[in-house]
Amino acid sequence: MDVTPQTDNEQATLWNGVAGRAWVELQESLDQIFKPFEDLLVEAVSLGPGGRVLDVGCGAGGTTLAVARELGAKGRCIGIDISDTMIAAARSRAKREGTTATFICGNAQAHTFEPASFDIIISRFGVMFFEDSIRAFANLRHAGAENAELRFVAWRSAAENPFMTTAERAAAPLLPNLPARQTDAPGQFAFANGDRIHNILNESGWADIDIRPIDITCTLPEKELIPYLTRLGPVGRILRETDDRTRTHVIQRVRAAFDPYVHGAEVRFTGACWMVRAQARSVSAPPESVG
Ligand SMILES: C[S@@+](CC[C@H](N)C(=O)[O-])C[C@H]1O[C@@H](n2cnc3c(N)ncnc32)[C@H](O)[C@@H]1O
């Protein structure tokens, strides 16, 4: 997962650069780790209001392709992502699979979608990076049909997800330039606060908002742990620029810090997330009053 840069341009740069490349390189591992979340979204689509699906921040397309497989000829799934690198990977996977899924490279916050053209809008960890979340979710509301459903998973707080910050806590004494995470800034933990999610959705045209904590066991093979911790997140980014000696020390120290999660050949941790559901509010209805 990734960090909390300050501007949307910075997000686009990050995901078109080092973070996008790392996600593509580790795509198979990441799809395995996050498969339980993919399954929840595929299930939501299969029970959902219709077969026109948009996958926001689709990355290398794992969830988009799984949804397209589920829908078959009954529907279509389109993935949108701001990263050329990720979309190129998604398109080549789609070609290999011969799927009906298609992909758009664009900023979901501002992209001109055909109005009312989706029955369900989903995302697996792809909606926490907007510069202006209200504008982004209003844009997605506009893309949704009447009664369209929104379903996404997002991380709860860093404190509830210690696995995700193990590397930076262990490496901090050796890497003084490691950036600190910023509360509510675009990034992995931007939606840690459920009330904030509720306010954003209420202000952007969504109703019947339901935000539930889910705690999901995630796994990866132990042999994939070093690639994971040396390429992803703030530590992964800094390690690309550090000298060999520091790099070796950091890897030793960080790998040891992950020991509590290693069970023989498997790494296991709990992903503490929100499952968010909402329905498109009718255009004439006002937002829910707050307070
Ligand atoms: C944590 S990754 C998740 C990728 C994918 N959903 C998955 O689960 O494998 C976040 C994704 O959101 C994308 N993203 C960030 N800001 C975006 C924006 N404004 N519009 C569209 N995609 C965006 C990134 O490029 C990245 O692929």
The ligand as an SDF file (V2000), in Angstrom:
LIG
                    3D

 27 29  0  0  0  0  0  0  0  0999 V2000
   -4.0970    0.7700   -3.6380 C   0  0  0  0  0  0  0  0  0  0  0  0
   -4.2500    0.7280   -5.3610 S   0  0  0  0  0  0  0  0  0  0  0  0
   -5.5870   -0.4230   -5.5850 C   0  0  0  0  0  0  0  0  0  0  0  0
   -5.6210   -0.9990   -6.9660 C   0  0  0  0  0  0  0  0  0  0  0  0
   -6.7160   -2.0550   -7.2190 C   0  0  0  0  0  0  0  0  0  0  0  0
   -8.0300   -1.5690   -6.9070 N   0  0  0  0  0  0  0  0  0  0  0  0
   -6.4190   -3.3220   -6.4660 C   0  0  0  0  0  0  0  0  0  0  0  0
   -7.0930   -3.6090   -5.4700 O   0  0  0  0  0  0  0  0  0  0  0  0
   -5.5030   -4.0420   -6.8840 O   0  0  0  0  0  0  0  0  0  0  0  0
   -5.0180    2.2890   -5.6470 C   0  0  0  0  0  0  0  0  0  0  0  0
   -5.2890    2.5950   -7.0910 C   0  0  0  0  0  0  0  0  0  0  0  0
   -6.0250    3.8200   -7.1910 O   0  0  0  0  0  0  0  0  0  0  0  0
   -5.5670    4.5050   -8.3320 C   0  0  0  0  0  0  0  0  0  0  0  0
   -5.9320    5.9360   -8.2350 N   0  0  0  0  0  0  0  0  0  0  0  0
   -5.4380    6.8560   -7.3770 C   0  0  0  0  0  0  0  0  0  0  0  0
   -6.0250    8.0520   -7.5960 N   0  0  0  0  0  0  0  0  0  0  0  0
   -6.9190    7.8740   -8.6070 C   0  0  0  0  0  0  0  0  0  0  0  0
   -7.8230    8.7380   -9.2840 C   0  0  0  0  0  0  0  0  0  0  0  0
   -7.9340   10.0360   -8.9530 N   0  0  0  0  0  0  0  0  0  0  0  0
   -8.5860    8.2260  -10.3000 N   0  0  0  0  0  0  0  0  0  0  0  0
   -8.4620    6.9070  -10.6510 C   0  0  0  0  0  0  0  0  0  0  0  0
   -7.6110    6.0560  -10.0340 N   0  0  0  0  0  0  0  0  0  0  0  0
   -6.8580    6.5170   -9.0210 C   0  0  0  0  0  0  0  0  0  0  0  0
   -4.0670    4.2570   -8.3300 C   0  0  0  0  0  0  0  0  0  0  0  0
   -3.4620    4.5040   -9.5700 O   0  0  0  0  0  0  0  0  0  0  0  0
   -4.0170    2.7860   -7.9100 C   0  0  0  0  0  0  0  0  0  0  0  0
   -4.0330    1.9250   -9.0100 O   0  0  0  0  0  0  0  0  0  0  0  0
  1  2  1  0
  2  3  1  0
  2 10  1  0
  3  4  1  0
  4  5  1  0
  5  6  1  0
  5  7  1  0
  7  8  2  0
  7  9  1  0
 10 11  1  0
 11 12  1  0
 11 26  1  0
 12 13  1  0
 13 14  1  0
 13 24  1  0
 14 15  1  0
 14 23  1  0
 15 16  2  0
 16 17  1  0
 17 18  1  0
 17 23  2  0
 18 19  1  0
 18 20  2  0
 20 21  1  0
 21 22  2  0
 22 23  1  0
 24 25  1  0
 24 26  1  0
 26 27  1  0
M  CHG  2   2   1   9  -1
M  END
$$$$
